[in-house]
Amino acid sequence: MLSDPQPYFAQLIDPRRETRNKLHKLVDIVMLTVVSVLSGCEDWVSIEDFGCENEAWLRGFLELPNGIPSHDTLSDVIGRIDRAAFAAVFSEWVSSGLPELARKQIAIDGKTLRGSLILPPFFRHREEKP
């Protein structure tokens, strides 16, 4: 079972300047994004919508001192995070809960996950037979 990812994501360096306009915690932004994407969200607006619709549940494990970040804030902050650092902490989190998969690459095809790879009956005659 996967452990709480927040301690892992807390290792990320916040790319934003320290100003009074910095309203949202980095770990809240990252967690909202990860949870939303794992729930099927595919763009920043849907991630914001997911956050607004599930704010009560999210507050059970996120602080969200100023509510749900806007889609512009999500896009801007996530776009500035060092990709290699994010990949490293994400991999560390997954490997901690699934050690048998450590250092293995898992290919996930979105079309297969969504079932669009399944051909309708009138195309099945084109499938190669084993």
Salt bridges, closest charged atoms under 4 A:
ASP14 OD2 - ARG16 NH2 2.71
ASP14 OD2 - LYS22 NZ 3.26
GLU18 OE2 - LYS22 NZ 2.61
GLU42 OE2 - ARG114 NH2 1.89
GLU48 OE1 - HIS71 ND1 2.73
GLU55 OE2 - ARG59 NH2 2.81
GLU63 OE2 - LYS25 NZ 2.93
ASP72 OD1 - HIS71 NE2 3.55
ASP76 OD1 - ARG80 NE 3.18
